[in-house]
Amino acid sequence: MRILLLTGLAPLLNNRIAGAAVVERLRHYRKFCEVKAVSPVNIISSDFLGRLSQRFSRYPVNRLLVEEDLAIDYPRYFLVPRDKPIKRIVRSISQRMRPDVIITHWGPTGWGACSAATEMGIPHVQFFHGSDIHDMRFKNRGSYEKTRSLIQGSNICCFVSEALEKLSEARFGKARHSFVSHNGIDTHIFRILPEKRQRKQKVAVGYIGRFEPIKGVDFLPEIFDRIRSARNHISLEFVLIGEGSLKKSVEEQLHLRRINFASFGFVDQKRLAEIMNELDVLLVPSRNEGWGSVILESIACGTPVVATKVGGTAEAIGNSQNGTLVEPGNLFLDRFAQAAIELLDKPREPQLLSQYAIQFSWANIVSREIRIIKETLKLN
């Protein structure tokens, strides 16, 4: 089976872990089939704005070699809206490659890809990751209609959580065929590291992710302050990892409150796993989440999680042993901080958490995806 995979989620020169869920799928797809990966880049909205803010979006010039035999191409286009140029890119590559199926990750990239696949008579599979469904309600009518047409026009729609699939059906209608395939984790990297846990000298509470409003990072200064006030008798450190538009303002608020914290930008997965092993609790105060891979990565490292009960977070945490879900609403900050304090007071057994996460290995996730796609589309 030959796969042409297009993605709007891909590594950047200054953030190699961006699009990690897509890259991991590519690594495992190679075991089952031939695959070519492409991430179209809009010169105006991506390259130009990226140069104005080099911290957030530096794209590879033409191609990025992820591994020795795995590359992603970054063809440029210069046109808004994106549908027609992406459609041309898909047609051009398909005429040379003749794929058996076209798979697209992230909704807006699929608007043009699905149309091209339909015209060429090639089956199209669309993966939705979260914001490409729940953020569409804030977009214009055209974006909404294009997403609706994409869902109804694709041969298969895949969602990273049951919650996202249900939201999509409620807002855009039922897909022809759909299934849920959670984003997995690399269990060789995200695991318990005894040497890191044994050397811990401080109690550490952390946040890992994008510093954007949807992630609830503006709640962090207040939450950290409440935790510190309740546990001012212990040596407590707060850890921030990631980048985004709210990073500076969050750090300024922490400085004003004289809260002791360590802040890092994007780090590679190996270092991320080391930091997760050094944390006692991970906070995920999101306003919405398609799935929440960071939750499972933390659990795999033996660190429990406090997360807002939105989107796919309940599916990711799985059970009360792995962490605590906090309903949004009145007194949210108080309840969220209290949940973190309770986890600090009653530590969980790391080995039990890590064992739960093994079922979400990428090998398990991808082998099931390939099987479902082949059976549904009747491909060899």
C-alpha positions, 0 to 999 in steps of 0.5 A: 500500500502506498500512502501520500500523507499531508500534514499541517502539523510538522516539525519546525527548525526551532521546534523539532517536536512539533507535529510529534504525533504525525512523525511517530505515525510516519515512523511506524507506517514504514513498517507496513507500507510505502509513505511520502510525507508533505507539509505545505507551507503558506509563504505569507501566513507561515514564512513571512510571519515566522520571520517576524517571530523567529521563536515560533515558526521557522520552517525547513527550506525544502525538506527535513530529514527526520531520520536517515530514511524518513523525510518530510517535504515542505513545498511553498505556496503563495495564495489565500485561501489555501484550498487551491494550491494544496489541491495542486500540490496533491495532484502533482505528487499523486500523478508521479507517485500514484498512491493507494490512499491519501491521508491528511492530518489537520482539518484545514490542510484537508480542505484541498487534499480531499477535493483533489483525492475525490477528483482523482478517485483516490480514497481520502482519510482525514485525521482530526486532532482537536482545534480543527474541530472545536475551534471552527465554531469561532471561525467564519462561515466559510471555514465551517462549511469547508470543514463540514464538506471535508467530514462528509466528503472523506472516505474515513474520518479519524478522531484522536478522542471519543469526545472529539468524534461526538463534538464533530458529529454534533456540529458537522454531521456524521461522517461516512466512516469514522473511528477513534485512534488516540495519539500514542506515546514512545514507551522507550522514551517516556518511562520511569527513570529511577536515577531521576526520581532518586535524586529529587531534592525538591517537590516540583509542580509543572506545566508542559505545552503551548502557552496559548489561551486554549491551554489555560496557561493564564490560570497558572500564576493563580494556581501556583500561588494557591499551591505555594500558600497551602504548602509554604512549609516545604521546598517547592519549585514550579516548572514551565516548559514550552513557548507561545504568545502568553509565555512572557506574561505568565512569567511576569506574573510569577515574578510579581508574586515572587514564585520560585520557578524554572522556565524552559523553551521547547526541549527534545523528548528525551529531556522532556521525559527526564523532567517529567520524572522530576515532577511530582504533579503535572498540571493541564488546566486547558480550556479544551483538549482534543486528546492530551498526549502530554497527560499519557507521557507524564503518566508513563513517567510515573507522574500523576496529572491534574487536568480540566475535564474537557475534550479527551482529557478524561479518556487520557487519564483513564482512572483516578489512580492516574490523576484528578479531573476538575470540572470547569466552572465556579471556583475553578482555580480553587478546586484545581489547586486543591486537587494538585495539593491532594496529589502532593499529600498522597503520592501515587505509586509510579509503577502502577501509573507507568503500567497503565500507559503501556497500552498506548504505545505507538506500535499498538496505535498504528497497527490498529489504524492500518488494519482499520483503514485497509479493511474499510477501504478494502486495500491490500 
